[in-house]
């Protein structure tokens, strides 16, 4: 019985860790244009095709993956579901 308990606990801990890891927020650095400048924000978006990812504060400001330079953002992101 003791020989079975330790492997069972290890497997259960592995499943628990995998489940907890899948629920972690995937907020990545994202960027938006504001007053002619590319500004960084933290918001959950993804790179897959879909509905355009917008700033949570206003729902219309489009978010991007990269800051090409101070005045240019690039690579549109999609809304995470």
N, C-alpha and C positions, 0 to 999 in steps of 0.2 A: 504494500500500500504506500509506504514512504517513497518508493522508487517511482511511483506514478505521480505523486503530488508535486514534486519540483518541476518536472517537464510541463505539467498542466498549468502551473502558475506562470512559468516563463511564456508559454503560448498565450495565455490570457493577458499578460502584460503587453505582449507584442500587439495583439489586437486592440487593446485599449490605447496604446501609443499611436497606432495607425489611425484610429478613429479621431483621436484628439488632434492629430496633425492635419487631418482633412478639414477640420472645422476652423482652422486658424485663418484669420482675415488675410486676403491676398492683396492688400493695398500696396501699390507700387508707386514710385515717384511718377507723377503725371504732370503735364504742363498745360497752361492755357494762355491765351493772349489777353493782356489787360493794358490798356493805354499804350499800345504799340510795343509792349515788352512781353517776352515769354517768361511766365511766372510759374514756379513749381508749387504743386499741391500734393497731398497724399489722398488718393481715392482709388477704390477698387474698379478696375476696368480690365479688359483683355484684348488680345490681338486678333481674335477670330472674327470673321465677317458677321455683321449683325447691326443692331440698332446703335447709332452713334452714342458714345459715352459723353455725358455732359456733366458740368459742375453741379454738385448736389445743392449748392446754395441758391442757384437761379434756374436750373433745369434747361438752359439754352446755350450756355458757353461750352463750346466743344473742347474736349481734352485730347492731348497728344502724348506720344511716348517719348520723344526726344526733344531736346533743346538744341537746335542747330547753332544758334548764336543768340545774343541778347534780344534780338528783334524777330526771330524766326523759330517757330515750333514745327515739328514734322512728325509724320506717321500717325494718322487718325486711329483712335482706339474705339472699341465697342463696349457697350454696357455689359457688365457681368451679371449673370442670373443667379 
